[in-house]
C-alpha cells in the first residue's frame, strides 16, 4: 500500500502494516524522510505520486489536512481506496472545518474518482505503535466511515491487521462527526489531562434511541 506522508502517523501505521506483511511504499515531499521510514520498516521510499499509485489495496493519507486536500487534486488516485486519518484541529483545539465540509468530504471532492474512507483519526500515533492496541483485554475499536462497500471491506481488513476491531460509523457524510469527536478528545486529553474513557458507559446502560 502507499503512504502519503512521513510524519508520526505515517511512521506508526505504515510500520504496523509493513510488519503485518503488506508491501508499503512511504511517499513524501522530502525523499530523505521517506527513505528513513522505508529503511526503518522494510518498505520502499518514493514521491507522493509514486505512493499514490503503489500497490493494489489502499493509500493512507497522513499529510497535514490542507496539504492533503491540495495534493489529492493532483495525484493519480482514480479508483483508489483513500484512507483519511487526518484531523483539522488548530489553536485552542478548534475544529478548523466546523460549519463546513469535513476533511474526508473535501478529499472526496478533490479526488472524485477515488473511494475515501475515514478511519484511524481518534488516537495518537503512539497508540498505533502498540502491538496490538489492547486495553483491559479488549481490542481497540476503530470507527470507519465511507460510501463504497468494497473500499470499506479493504479498510476493515487494515483495521484487523493492527489487531483492532472495525466499527461501521456510517456514510462518508458522517465523517465530520468523527473529526469533531477527535477535536473534543484531543481537547480533553491534552488540554484538560482527563481520561476520556470515563465519559462512556457500557453498552447495556446506553439505552435505546
VOBA-1610 file (N, C-alpha, C; in pm, whole numbers, padded with zeros to 5 digits, always signed):
BEGIN
Unk+00084-00118+00000Unk+00000+00000+00000Unk+00088+00124+00000Unk+00029+00236-00040Unk+00103+00360-00043Unk+00073+00444+00080Unk+00174+00513+00130Unk+00160+00602+00244Unk+00193+00743+00197Unk+00099+00835+00208Unk+00124+00975+00174Unk+00162+01049+00301Unk+00292+01078+00316Unk+00338+01149+00434Unk+00452+01076+00502Unk+00527+01150+00583Unk+00642+01093+00651Unk+00645+01131+00799Unk+00530+01174+00852Unk+00523+01212+00993Unk+00491+01095+01084Unk+00444+01127+01204Unk+00422+01025+01306Unk+00318+00922+01270Unk+00206+00965+01211Unk+00103+00869+01175Unk+00148+00779+01061Unk+00221+00835+00965Unk+00275+00754+00855Unk+00371+00649+00910Unk+00454+00690+01004Unk+00551+00601+01066Unk+00480+00489+01142Unk+00383+00526+01228Unk+00318+00428+01314Unk+00232+00330+01233Unk+00140+00382+01152Unk+00051+00294+01078Unk+00124+00220+00966Unk+00208+00292+00892Unk+00283+00225+00786Unk+00374+00116+00839Unk+00437+00142+00953Unk+00523+00042+01014Unk+00446-00081+01057Unk+00326-00061+01113Unk+00245-00176+01156Unk+00200-00259+01038Unk+00160-00193+00929Unk+00115-00270+00813Unk+00231-00342+00745Unk+00347-00280+00746Unk+00465-00350+00693Unk+00494-00474+00776Unk+00484-00461+00909Unk+00508-00575+00997Unk+00403-00684+00979Unk+00282-00643+00936Unk+00174-00740+00913Unk+00184-00809+00778Unk+00284-00770+00697Unk+00307-00838+00571Unk+00268-00760+00446Unk+00222-00638+00462Unk+00190-00556+00345Unk+00317-00501+00281Unk+00319-00491+00151Unk+00423-00417+00082Unk+00387-00269+00092Unk+00478-00190+00148Unk+00448-00050+00178Unk+00549+00041+00109Unk+00497+00145+00044Unk+00582+00249-00011Unk+00553+00379+00063Unk+00655+00433+00128Unk+00642+00558+00200Unk+00672+00673+00104Unk+00572+00754+00077Unk+00589+00865-00016Unk+00590+00998+00056Unk+00686+01082+00024Unk+00694+01210+00092Unk+00740+01323+00002Unk+00715+01443+00049Unk+00768+01562-00019Unk+00918+01572+00006Unk+00965+01511+00113Unk+01108+01506+00147Unk+01153+01360+00130Unk+01228+01333+00024Unk+01266+01195-00007Unk+01357+01136+00100Unk+01437+01221+00167Unk+01525+01170+00272Unk+01442+01114+00388Unk+01334+01182+00423Unk+01248+01132+00531Unk+01177+01004+00488Unk+01133+00999+00363Unk+01068+00878+00313Unk+01165+00761+00315Unk+01289+00787+00279Unk+01392+00682+00279Unk+01419+00631+00420Unk+01423+00722+00516Unk+01447+00682+00655Unk+01335+00592+00706Unk+01210+00626+00673Unk+01098+00541+00715Unk+01104+00404+00648Unk+01134+00404+00520Unk+01142+00277+00447Unk+01250+00188+00505Unk+01364+00244+00539Unk+01473+00166+00597Unk+01434+00113+00735Unk+01359+00192+00810Unk+01319+00150+00945Unk+01221+00034+00940Unk+01133+00034+00841Unk+01024-00063+00841Unk+01033-00168+00730Unk+01136-00161+00648Unk+01149-00259+00542Unk+01062-00234+00422Unk+01021-00109+00404Unk+00941-00073+00288Unk+01026-00009+00180Unk+00958+00062+00090Unk+01026+00133-00018Unk+00998+00282-00004Unk+01094+00367-00046Unk+01070+00511-00044Unk+01026+00561-00181Unk+00964+00675-00183Unk+00926+00734-00311Unk+00863+00870-00293Unk+00813+00923-00402Unk+00744+01051-00401Unk+00598+01029-00364Unk+00526+01139-00342Unk+00382+01128-00317Unk+00312+01064-00437Unk+00352+01100-00557Unk+00291+01045-00677Unk+00314+00894-00686Unk+00434+00851-00653Unk+00463+00707-00657Unk+00382+00632-00551Unk+00368+00692-00432Unk+00290+00627-00326Unk+00143+00618-00364Unk+00091+00722-00431Unk-00050+00723-00470Unk-00082+00609-00566Unk+00014+00570-00648Unk-00008+00468-00749Unk+00038+00329-00706Unk+00092+00316-00584Unk+00158+00191-00544Unk+00058+00090-00490Unk+00078-00036-00526Unk+00003-00146-00466Unk-00140-00154-00515Unk-00212-00247-00456Unk-00348-00274-00500Unk-00452-00257-00391Unk-00410-00232-00265Unk-00510-00228-00160Unk-00557-00087-00127Unk-00470+00000-00079Unk-00517+00130-00033Unk-00402+00230-00028Unk-00441+00356-00010Unk-00345+00465+00007Unk-00382+00538+00135Unk-00289+00547+00230Unk-00314+00620+00354Unk-00279+00766+00335Unk-00371+00855+00372Unk-00346+00999+00371Unk-00301+01039+00510Unk-00171+01068+00525Unk-00114+01106+00654Unk-00035+01236+00638Unk-00096+01330+00568Unk-00040+01463+00547Unk-00120+01564+00629Unk-00065+01683+00656Unk-00149+01788+00713Unk-00274+01806+00627Unk-00388+01825+00690Unk-00515+01814+00618Unk-00526+01907+00498Unk-00478+02032+00510Unk-00490+02126+00399Unk-00397+02087+00284Unk-00281+02030+00319Unk-00189+01980+00215Unk-00251+01858+00147Unk-00314+01772+00227Unk-00375+01651+00172Unk-00481+01684+00068Unk-00565+01782+00096Unk-00670+01819+00002Unk-00610+01874-00127Unk-00508+01957-00114Unk-00444+02012-00234Unk-00376+01903-00315Unk-00309+01811-00249Unk-00239+01704-00321Unk-00337+01606-00385Unk-00450+01582-00321Unk-00547+01486-00375Unk-00597+01528-00513Unk-00600+01657-00537Unk-00645+01706-00667Unk-00542+01683-00776Unk-00416+01655-00737Unk-00309+01643-00836Unk-00260+01500-00854Unk-00285+01415-00757Unk-00225+01281-00759Unk-00311+01181-00837Unk-00250+01071-00885Unk-00324+00969-00961Unk-00400+00876-00867Unk-00520+00917-00829Unk-00596+00844-00727Unk-00723+00780-00780Unk-00742+00780-00909Unk-00865+00724-00966Unk-00880+00576-00929Unk-00994+00542-00872Unk-01022+00404-00834Unk-00955+00358-00706Unk-00876+00443-00644Unk-00800+00402-00526Unk-00886+00415-00400Unk-00859+00329-00302Unk-00917+00342-00169Unk-00829+00438-00091Unk-00885+00552-00056Unk-00809+00659+00008Unk-00847+00663+00155Unk-00756+00626+00243Unk-00783+00615+00387Unk-00739+00746+00455Unk-00835+00819+00505Unk-00809+00951+00563Unk-00801+00941+00715Unk-00680+00962+00770Unk-00663+00960+00916Unk-00638+01100+00972Unk-00665+01204+00893Unk-00627+01339+00932Unk-00729+01403+01027Unk-00684+01506+01098Unk-00769+01589+01181Unk-00736+01736+01156Unk-00841+01818+01148Unk-00823+01961+01127Unk-00843+02033+01260Unk-00744+02022+01348Unk-00751+02082+01482Unk-00646+02191+01491Unk-00689+02313+01527Unk-00599+02426+01533Unk-00576+02475+01675Unk-00530+02598+01687Unk-00503+02658+01818Unk-00628+02656+01904Unk-00608+02630+02032Unk-00721+02623+02123Unk-00807+02500+02100Unk-00750+02402+02028Unk-00820+02276+01999Unk-00948+02300+01917Unk-00945+02404+01834Unk-01060+02435+01748Unk-01065+02339+01630Unk-01187+02300+01594Unk-01207+02223+01472Unk-01211+02321+01355Unk-01110+02316+01271Unk-01094+02417+01167Unk-01194+02401+01053Unk-01260+02287+01045Unk-01361+02266+00941Unk-01503+02280+00995Unk-01519+02331+01116Unk-01653+02344+01175Unk-01741+02430+01085Unk-01864+02384+01062Unk-01957+02458+00979Unk-01941+02435+00831Unk-01844+02354+00792Unk-01821+02328+00650Unk-01802+02180+00626Unk-01764+02143+00505Unk-01739+02001+00478Unk-01625+01947+00565Unk-01634+01819+00599Unk-01525+01755+00671Unk-01402+01743+00581Unk-01289+01711+00641Unk-01169+01686+00561Unk-01195+01571+00463Unk-01259+01465+00511Unk-01286+01349+00426Unk-01370+01388+00305Unk-01471+01472+00327Unk-01555+01516+00215Unk-01477+01606+00120Unk-01387+01686+00172Unk-01303+01771+00085Unk-01209+01686+00002Unk-01156+01580+00062Unk-01072+01487-00015Unk-01153+01421-00127Unk-01275+01381-00095Unk-01360+01316-00194Unk-01393+01412-00308Unk-01411+01539-00276Unk-01438+01638-00380Unk-01314+01664-00465Unk-01197+01662-00402Unk-01072+01686-00475Unk-01035+01568-00562Unk-01070+01448-00518Unk-01039+01325-00593Unk-01168+01247-00613Unk-01258+01294-00701Unk-01392+01237-00709Unk-01399+01094-00759Unk-01293+01043-00820Unk-01295+00904-00868Unk-01225+00809-00771Unk-01181+00860-00657Unk-01127+00775-00550Unk-01240+00736-00455Unk-01213+00638-00368Unk-01311+00593-00269Unk-01256+00628-00131Unk-01303+00739-00074Unk-01248+00789+00052Unk-01315+00719+00169Unk-01234+00677+00266Unk-01283+00616+00389Unk-01215+00687+00506Unk-01293+00732+00602Unk-01238+00796+00722Unk-01212+00691+00828Unk-01090+00687+00882Unk-01056+00589+00986Unk-00926+00630+01052Unk-00900+00574+01169Unk-00772+00588+01240Unk-00744+00731+01290Unk-00845+00817+01298Unk-00819+00957+01336Unk-00841+00986+01483Unk-00889+00889+01561Unk-00925+00919+01700Unk-00811+00897+01799Unk-00701+00837+01757Unk-00595+00803+01852Unk-00462+00866+01812Unk-00383+00895+01912Unk-00247+00945+01894Unk-00161+00839+01827Unk-00059+00883+01758Unk+00030+00791+01687Unk+00088+00682+01777Unk+00112+00715+01905Unk+00172+00615+01995Unk+00080+00496+02018Unk-00051+00518+02010Unk-00144+00406+02024Unk-00127+00309+01908Unk-00107+00364+01788Unk-00094+00278+01670Unk+00039+00204+01666Unk+00131+00239+01753Unk+00258+00165+01761Unk+00247+00043+01851Unk+00140+00031+01927Unk+00122-00084+02016Unk+00094-00208+01933Unk+00146-00322+01977Unk+00128-00447+01902Unk+00073-00556+01993Unk-00061-00570+01996Unk-00164-00487+01934Unk-00217-00385+02034Unk-00302-00291+01990Unk-00364-00195+02084Unk-00480-00261+02159Unk-00450-00324+02270Unk-00549-00392+02352Unk-00546-00329+02490Unk-00665-00294+02542Unk-00674-00228+02672Unk-00771-00304+02759Unk-00724-00346+02878Unk-00804-00427+02971Unk-00860-00550+02901Unk-00778-00610+02814Unk-00817-00731+02745Unk-00908-00712+02626Unk-00937-00587+02592Unk-01032-00560+02484Unk-00961-00489+02369Unk-00967-00544+02246Unk-00903-00477+02133Unk-00964-00339+02109Unk-00881-00246+02068Unk-00927-00112+02037Unk-01027-00115+01922Unk-01137-00042+01936Unk-01237-00031+01829Unk-01202+00089+01742Unk-01216+00072+01611Unk-01184+00178+01516Unk-01307+00209+01432Unk-01371+00326+01454Unk-01484+00362+01370Unk-01441+00394+01227Unk-01523+00353+01132Unk-01490+00365+00989Unk-01611+00425+00917Unk-01589+00530+00839Unk-01696+00595+00761Unk-01663+00587+00613Unk-01762+00552+00531Unk-01740+00551+00387Unk-01865+00512+00312Unk-01863+00531+00181Unk-01980+00505+00098Unk-01967+00379+00012Unk-01846+00336-00017Unk-01824+00225-00108Unk-01797+00097-00028Unk-01879-00005-00048Unk-01869-00124+00036Unk-01737-00198+00014Unk-01688-00202-00109Unk-01560-00270-00133Unk-01446-00195-00066Unk-01450-00063-00070Unk-01347+00016-00002Unk-01354-00005+00149Unk-01475-00010+00202Unk-01491-00033+00345Unk-01437-00170+00385Unk-01457-00270+00301Unk-01404-00403+00330Unk-01252-00402+00335Unk-01189-00327+00245Unk-01043-00315+00245Unk-00995-00252+00375Unk-01062-00145+00417Unk-01018-00074+00537Unk-01047-00155+00662Unk-01159-00226+00664Unk-01185-00313+00780Unk-01074-00417+00796Unk-01023-00469+00687Unk-00912-00564+00696Unk-00786-00497+00747Unk-00761-00374+00703Unk-00646-00300+00753Unk-00657-00276+00903Unk-00779-00252+00951Unk-00801-00237+01095Unk-00767-00368+01167Unk-00817-00478+01114Unk-00791-00609+01178Unk-00642-00644+01173Unk-00573-00600+01069Unk-00429-00627+01061Unk-00351-00561+01173Unk-00410-00459+01237Unk-00347-00394+01352Unk-00386-00461+01483Unk-00472-00562+01476Unk-00523-00625+01597Unk-00639-00550+01658Unk-00706-00466+01580Unk-00818-00385+01627Unk-00949-00437+01568Unk-01060-00380+01615Unk-01193-00420+01571Unk-01260-00304+01497Unk-01297-00323+01369Unk-01362-00215+01294Unk-01509-00201+01333Unk-01554-00076+01347Unk-01695-00046+01372Unk-01746+00041+01257Unk-01858+00004+01199Unk-01918+00085+01093Unk-01977+00211+01157Unk-01933+00327+01114Unk-01977+00453+01173Unk-02056+00539+01074Unk-02109+00474+00969Unk-02194+00547+00878Unk-02128+00582+00746Unk-02199+00661+00667Unk-02151+00702+00537Unk-02049+00814+00550Unk-01986+00848+00437Unk-01880+00949+00441Unk-01934+01085+00486Unk-02061+01110+00460Unk-02121+01235+00505Unk-02119+01252+00656Unk-02100+01142+00729Unk-02091+01149+00874Unk-01950+01160+00927Unk-01851+01172+00837Unk-01711+01179+00881Unk-01685+01301+00968Unk-01764+01407+00948Unk-01747+01525+01032Unk-01769+01496+01179Unk-01856+01398+01209Unk-01876+01359+01349Unk-01750+01298+01407Unk-01679+01215+01329Unk-01553+01158+01376Unk-01449+01267+01396Unk-01445+01362+01304Unk-01345+01469+01315Unk-01375+01560+01433Unk-01504+01588+01458Unk-01541+01668+01575Unk-01512+01592+01704Unk-01536+01461+01703Unk-01505+01379+01820Unk-01355+01384+01850Unk-01273+01376+01745Unk-01128+01384+01765Unk-01089+01518+01828Unk-01150+01627+01780Unk-01118+01759+01837Unk-01154+01764+01985Unk-01269+01707+02021Unk-01310+01705+02161Unk-01215+01619+02244Unk-01182+01500+02195Unk-01094+01411+02271Unk-00956+01473+02291Unk-00904+01536+02186Unk-00773+01600+02198Unk-00779+01712+02300Unk-00888+01791+02298Unk-00904+01898+02398Unk-00902+01842+02540Unk-00973+01732+02560Unk-00982+01676+02695Unk-00854+01605+02737Unk-00796+01526+02644Unk-00672+01457+02677Unk-00559+01555+02703Unk-00538+01644+02607Unk-00421+01732+02611Unk-00447+01858+02692Unk-00562+01920+02668Unk-00591+02047+02734Unk-00629+02033+02880Unk-00704+01926+02912Unk-00755+01910+03048Unk-00688+01796+03123Unk-00618+01708+03052Unk-00548+01597+03118Unk-00640+01496+03181Unk-00755+01469+03117Unk-00851+01377+03177Unk-00853+01246+03099Unk-00909+01142+03162Unk-00925+01012+03100Unk-01063+01008+03036Unk-01070+01021+02904Unk-01199+01034+02838Unk-01278+00903+02839Unk-01215+00791+02867Unk-01291+00666+02876Unk-01398+00674+02984Unk-01378+00760+03082Unk-01474+00774+03190Unk-01606+00835+03143Unk-01609+00891+03021Unk-01731+00955+02971Unk-01832+00855+02916Unk-01788+00735+02879Unk-01873+00645+02801Unk-01912+00524+02886Unk-02042+00506+02913Unk-02085+00389+02993Unk-02085+00264+02907Unk-02090+00147+02970Unk-02104+00022+02894Unk-02232+00023+02813Unk-02235-00057+02707Unk-02347-00059+02612Unk-02480-00083+02682Unk-02485-00168+02784Unk-02614-00201+02846Unk-02677-00083+02916Unk-02599+00022+02941Unk-02653+00141+03005Unk-02680+00256+02907Unk-02656+00228+02778Unk-02671+00335+02679Unk-02817+00361+02644Unk-02904+00263+02667Unk-03045+00281+02636Unk-03074+00268+02487Unk-03200+00281+02451Unk-03241+00273+02311Unk-03277+00412+02263Unk-03241+00440+02138Unk-03270+00571+02079Unk-03359+00553+01957
//
